[in-house]
Amino acid sequence: MKADNAQQRSIVPLVLLSFNLFIVMLGIGLVIPVLPFYIEEFQANAQTLGLLVAVFAFMQFLFAPIWGRLSDKIGRKPLITIGLFGFAAAEFIFAYAIGLWMLFLSRMLAGIFGSAIMPTAMAYVSDVTTPEKRGQGMGILGASMGFGIVVGPAVGGSLAEIDLAYPFIFAGIAATIAGIVSIFVLPESHAKEKRTVQTGKRVPQWRQMRDALQSPVGFLLILVFIMSFGLANFQAIFSYYALERYGYGTRDVGTILLITGVVGILVQGVGVGRLTQKFGEAKVVTFALLISSIGFVVMTWANSFLWVIITTSFFFIGNSLLRPSLNSYISKLAGDQQGAMMGLNNSFLSLGNVIGPIIAGTIFEWNIHSPYLLGAIIMFVGLIAMRAWLSQNKVTNVHSSI
């Protein structure tokens, strides 16, 4: 009975949090098809676009652990609210930029404040769900974000036909609305008596990451990097790949992302929770790595629009299973350090997002299939390492030294 009551109490904040993240990811998604055209207004090139993507991820890499520890100290709600309003300000700066330096300032601020939202939201889910329902909660969170990313490009493409700045203005407004909802509706999930107070000298981030890698959860953080690196290989060059190989424009790419995104939503919203409850996170992560690896390869075989959709959807199934089940696995091992661990989680995620696009863009010039093939190799190496790690370790909890 107590478990049922706890589950019922978790539903409302989980729905509200999912709504907020949907709005934010909508704001992020709607600028994806517009960004290359927008920077052309400043006589910039693809290299500049790559740097804008990299600086966003690099700021996330630097600041995610800071926000994560702070959420353990002062609560989840303030961090989510600050992140939303900061992200909104960054989008408005981008919309009204008069020089490249303002574009880079915007992306830096978006990375800084955006990194406050994701790890705090995952810690929030950990606060309001039982360990048995953790995978389902992470799946719902992932589905809401995926839905925002799916709807975003279609909205952004339509707004850009009126004015290229409108998608960024819309993103700023959407994040502002989400911030207001957080202030007045979203309850705090982290009780004061459970909050941690940091004492002593702050440990540098590189040392925190090193220590985390040496903890029982360290290998899972490596998998986070592998997952992020592999996905970045897809995201960074998909539009260019579709243009060079098939001659697809933004509308065709948007259609593909819409359909495959819906597939990802269904997998995260329905499949992840059931699969993790039935088989456990370890088996789901292993299976997802296999599907993702195969998905990278079969995408290079597609020779028609229909097969591009089918093969890309197959890849999205693997990735949609991997991310929430991996997050749930890490959360279960994090003990009472949910915010700090999710901050480190996001740092490894961001590190992959920094390195992945740079390498993908470089080797794409050598062979257009090479980023996908590299992604397949990386995922398969992760699969082999996962099997070896599971056979050698019995992980129950994370040491408090992280």
Buried (B, 14 or more C-beta within 10 A) or exposed (E): EEEEEEBEEBEEBBEBBBBBBBBBBBBBBBBBBBBBEBBEEEEBEEEBBBBBBBBBBBBBBBBBBBBBBBBBBBBBBBBBBBBBBBBBBBBBBBBEBEEBEBBBBBBBBBBBBBBBBBBBBBBBBBBBBEEEBBBBBBBBBBBBBBBBBBBBBBBBBEBBEEEBBBBBBBBBBBBBBBBBBBEEEBEBBBEEEEBEEEEEEEEEBEEBBEBBBEBBBBBBBBBBBBBBBBBBBBBBBBBBBBBEBBEBEBEBBBBBBBBBBBBBBBBBBBBBBEBBBEEBBBBBBBBBBBBBBBBBBBBBEBEEBEEBBBBBBBBBBBBBBBBBBBBBBBBBBBBBBBBBBBBBBBBBBBBBBBBBBBBBBEBBEEEBBBBBBBBBBBBBEBBEBBEEBBEEEEBEEBEEEB
